[in-house]
């Protein structure tokens, strides 16, 4: 399918951010977006790159009522000599396909997704920040647009990709965060949609996140829905602990998002000979191994957060400093190595990087 391109009038192009150290996360958007329509008769059609504009939706559009909406998060990086890289984009494309299937949405054509993504990033390449740790965040989204109030899968959808130049996800930057263990609220239960990037998962997380913020914590450490005993994820990221010589992360049991950075951490650390255990990890074990000094590090992993150290947890009214409370050596090494692969600064033994210019 051809992608029509309509460029924004250069006279009304937005100014690029002047101070890249103040980008924050997802505040500013580029000049164009990629958009494709779907209806059950025609399939995906009308693919175009256009000036970014508000969407016109019927107030009865199904995404607004029943949350039939999925998204992805990925990044474009500017390397040496203004090269442009994506990181494992086919993993995001495949995961979006799985999310679509679970939410009874039509799969996007993978080649069209990749082609639209590359064309859009190249058109907006001047928006890719230069500063260390900054990148162009990419948000593919699919929404149900049928105007109808019956609860059923929509017959019409929009798929679009918007982009935003970003710095660090957490205001703390790469400094250890304090996180709040929620026992009352859960993110996802087995059999639900916790392993999909469904918008509703994020809406459901807000209440507990507000509680965490009120307690001065950056994010929630989610426990399993059944026993409220085993750790699952942290905020919008996966979680890892270094205990003894092992790097431990909860298994992809069905309620956890299969993070692409999670997988990259596992494979990279594995290639360094580190013993990786994907197994259940209880709060009791975390506290006892912290008390006896075997718990050395904890960090979150995600596209937005990359690798982000966790310094303290707040559990049942008490603060627990993890390890020595500082960023651990493995956390720092993983952060640096992943960034260097993403920015094209070192060889890429796994073939994760996709150079698009
Ligand atoms: C990402 O890491 O890309 C995410 O999707 C997190 C986001 C919800 C901010």
Boltz pocket constraint, residues with backbone or C-beta under 6 A from the ligand:
constraints:
  - pocket:
      binder: B
      contacts: [[A, 72], [A, 73], [A, 74], [A, 202], [A, 236], [A, 302], [A, 303], [A, 304], [A, 305]]
      max_distance: 6.0
